[in-house]
Amino acid sequence: MVARLAQLRPTFLDAHSSTVMELRAFGRNDQARRSGWREGLGLWAAQGVIAASRELMEFLAAEYSLNRASCWTVPNGVPESTLTRPPGGMGWRTRLGLADTELLALHSAPAGFGANDISLNLVEGIARATTLVSPRICIVVTGRFDAPAGTRALGVVKDYLDLVDASDVAMVPFPPEAVCGGARNKVLEFFARGKAVISTKEGMRGVENAKSGEHYLHAETPKEFYDALLLLRDDLDLRLRLGRAARWIAKDYLWSSAARRLLGIFQSVV
């Protein structure tokens, strides 16, 4: 009887990315064709697919002819503690030797992830553009010890949220080929901490209710990032306004909300 009940228990596949989607974004169509059957096997074997973003769900459903009634979206999230934690990071600007007039711009790009590695190409162009700016714009990169000239690589930072709090601006410079399956956790953390964010369209993937000019500033090229950085450096009110709006959106992306949605899906199926 136990074995028979186990056979009746639905199986779900939790999809946070697609190898085929990523390979196509890089133009590696031959590799995508060879990898597609492996990805498809897992999806076809599952009785339900839970994707980390609407875009990913729609791609998988179309690519593998999945039954859309058995596909759901449960977005990534942040702990409620990230949203409610008191502000910190007062010592970071001193550690970095920054004057009060200098803008601190943060990019989080942990090593070992292709999308993060690609993002540094855009950061390099941004750093070149800001080299002679005065007051200075200091660009720091966390999660790695290699970073483009004109930036400061900080490695793995233990008090990461303190660094986020100390930053004036957070950058999310991911080009179209740096595909991510759902909302990037770093974006949700920036929003939860009330940061003014400059991001590409790809960087905002999965954060469906974020609007450019209201919750973040949109940029795709080094020149556009440069212009946005200058604008935010000189307009404190805009930084604060974007940060407040971003923080409000973060309330929709708590892990507790994702857990309730996931439970509701399980209950509707079982």
C-alpha positions in Angstrom: 0.0 0.0 0.0 2.9 2.5 0.9 4.5 1.8 -2.4 1.3 2.3 -4.3 0.7 5.7 -2.5 4.3 6.7 -3.3 3.5 6.1 -7.0 0.5 8.4 -6.8 2.5 11.3 -5.2 3.0 14.1 -7.7 6.6 15.0 -8.6 7.7 18.6 -9.2 10.7 20.1 -10.9 12.0 23.3 -9.5 13.5 25.2 -12.4 15.8 28.2 -11.7 17.5 28.2 -15.0 17.6 26.6 -18.5 20.8 25.4 -20.0 19.3 25.7 -23.5 18.1 29.3 -22.9 21.6 30.3 -21.7 23.4 28.6 -24.6 21.2 30.2 -27.1 21.8 33.6 -25.5 25.6 33.0 -26.1 24.9 32.0 -29.7 25.9 28.4 -29.1 22.9 26.8 -30.9 24.7 23.5 -31.6 25.4 22.9 -28.0 21.8 23.9 -27.1 20.5 21.3 -29.5 22.7 18.6 -27.9 21.7 19.6 -24.4 18.0 20.0 -25.1 17.1 16.3 -24.8 18.7 16.1 -21.3 16.8 19.1 -20.1 13.6 17.9 -21.7 13.8 14.5 -20.0 13.6 16.0 -16.5 10.8 18.3 -17.5 8.7 15.6 -19.2 9.2 13.3 -16.2 7.8 15.8 -13.8 4.0 16.2 -13.2 4.5 19.8 -12.4 7.1 22.5 -13.2 7.8 25.4 -10.9 9.9 28.2 -12.5 11.6 31.1 -10.8 10.2 33.6 -13.3 7.4 34.0 -15.7 9.9 34.4 -18.6 11.5 31.1 -17.7 8.2 29.3 -17.3 7.0 30.6 -20.7 10.3 29.5 -22.4 10.2 26.0 -20.9 6.5 25.5 -21.7 7.0 26.6 -25.4 10.3 24.8 -25.9 9.2 21.5 -24.5 5.5 21.6 -25.3 4.6 21.4 -21.6 1.0 21.6 -20.3 0.7 25.1 -19.1 -1.9 24.1 -16.5 1.0 22.2 -14.8 3.4 25.1 -14.9 3.7 27.7 -12.1 5.9 30.6 -11.2 7.3 31.1 -7.7 9.8 33.9 -7.7 13.1 34.1 -5.7 13.0 36.1 -2.5 14.8 37.6 0.4 14.5 36.8 4.1 12.3 39.3 6.0 15.3 40.0 8.2 17.0 41.6 5.2 14.1 44.0 4.9 13.8 44.8 8.6 17.5 44.9 9.6 18.5 48.3 11.1 20.8 50.4 8.8 24.5 49.7 9.2 27.8 50.0 7.4 29.0 53.3 8.8 32.6 52.2 8.9 32.9 51.1 5.3 33.5 54.6 3.8 36.3 55.2 6.3 37.8 51.8 5.4 37.7 52.7 1.7 39.1 56.2 2.4 36.2 58.0 0.8 35.4 61.7 1.2 31.8 62.7 2.0 31.4 64.1 -1.6 32.5 60.9 -3.3 29.9 58.4 -4.6 30.2 54.7 -3.7 28.9 52.4 -6.4 28.6 48.7 -5.7 28.6 45.7 -8.0 28.3 42.2 -6.6 29.9 39.6 -9.0 30.9 36.5 -7.1 33.5 34.5 -9.1 32.6 31.2 -10.7 29.4 32.3 -12.4 29.5 33.0 -16.2 27.0 35.8 -16.0 29.0 37.6 -13.3 32.2 37.2 -15.4 30.5 38.7 -18.4 29.2 41.7 -16.4 32.7 42.9 -15.8 33.1 43.8 -19.5 30.4 46.4 -19.0 31.9 47.5 -15.7 35.3 48.0 -17.4 33.7 50.5 -19.8 31.9 52.3 -16.9 35.1 52.6 -14.9 37.0 54.1 -17.9 34.2 56.7 -18.3 34.4 57.7 -14.7 38.2 57.9 -14.3 38.5 61.7 -14.4 35.1 62.5 -12.8 35.3 64.9 -9.8 34.0 64.4 -7.1 35.2 60.9 -7.6 32.9 57.9 -8.2 34.4 54.8 -6.5 33.3 51.5 -8.0 33.8 48.5 -5.8 33.3 44.8 -6.9 32.5 42.1 -4.3 32.8 38.4 -4.4 36.1 38.2 -6.3 39.7 39.4 -6.2 39.9 40.3 -10.0 38.2 43.3 -11.3 38.7 45.8 -14.1 41.1 48.7 -13.8 39.6 51.7 -12.2 37.6 49.6 -9.7 38.4 48.0 -6.4 38.0 44.3 -5.9 37.0 43.5 -2.3 36.9 39.7 -2.4 34.3 37.9 -0.3 32.9 40.4 2.2 31.6 39.0 5.4 29.7 42.1 6.4 28.1 42.3 2.9 24.9 43.9 3.9 26.8 46.6 5.8 28.6 47.3 2.5 25.3 47.5 0.7 24.1 50.0 3.3 27.2 52.1 3.0 26.9 52.3 -0.8 25.2 55.2 -2.5 24.3 53.2 -5.6 24.1 49.6 -6.6 24.8 48.6 -10.2 23.4 45.5 -12.0 25.3 45.6 -15.4 24.3 42.3 -17.0 24.2 42.3 -20.8 21.5 40.3 -22.7 23.5 37.2 -23.0 24.1 37.0 -19.2 20.7 35.2 -18.9 19.4 34.3 -15.4 16.4 32.1 -14.7 14.7 34.3 -12.2 15.2 37.5 -10.2 18.8 37.9 -9.0 19.1 37.6 -5.3 21.5 40.6 -5.3 18.8 42.8 -6.9 16.2 41.8 -4.3 18.8 42.5 -1.5 19.6 45.9 -3.0 15.8 46.7 -3.1 15.2 45.4 0.4 18.0 47.7 1.7 16.5 50.7 0.0 19.3 51.3 -2.5 19.1 53.3 -5.7 19.8 50.8 -8.5 21.1 51.2 -12.0 20.4 48.1 -14.1 20.1 46.7 -17.6 16.9 45.0 -18.7 18.5 41.6 -18.1 19.6 42.6 -14.7 15.9 43.2 -13.7 14.7 39.9 -15.1 12.1 38.3 -12.9 11.3 41.6 -10.9 8.2 42.1 -13.0 6.7 45.1 -11.2 9.9 47.2 -11.2 9.6 50.2 -13.5 12.5 52.2 -14.9 12.5 55.8 -13.5 10.3 54.8 -10.6 12.1 51.9 -8.9 15.4 52.0 -10.6 17.3 53.6 -13.5 17.7 51.7 -16.7 21.0 51.6 -18.6 22.5 49.3 -21.2 25.8 50.9 -22.2 28.8 52.3 -20.3 27.7 55.8 -21.4 24.2 55.3 -20.0 25.6 53.9 -16.7 28.0 56.9 -16.6 25.1 59.4 -17.1 23.0 57.6 -14.5 25.8 57.6 -11.9 26.4 61.3 -12.4 22.7 62.0 -12.1 22.5 60.0 -8.8 25.7 61.5 -7.5 24.2 65.0 -7.8 20.6 64.3 -6.8 20.3 62.9 -3.3 16.5 63.3 -3.4 16.3 61.0 -6.5 18.5 58.4 -4.7 16.3 58.4 -1.7 13.1 58.3 -3.8 14.3 55.4 -5.9 15.4 53.6 -2.7 12.1 54.0 -1.0 10.2 52.7 -4.0 12.5 49.8 -4.4 12.1 48.8 -0.8 8.4 48.8 -1.2 8.7 46.3 -4.1 11.0 44.1 -2.0 8.0 43.4 0.3 6.5 41.3 -2.6 9.6 39.1 -2.8 9.9 37.6 0.7 10.8 33.9 1.0 7.8 33.6 3.4 5.5 34.7 0.6 7.1 32.3 -1.8 6.7 29.5 0.7 3.0 30.2 1.0 2.6 30.3 -2.8 4.4 27.0 -3.1 2.3 25.4 -0.4 -0.8 26.6 -2.2 0.4 24.9 -5.4 1.0 21.6 -3.6 -2.4 21.7 -2.0 -4.2 22.4 -5.3 -2.5 19.4 -6.9 -2.7 16.9 -4.0 
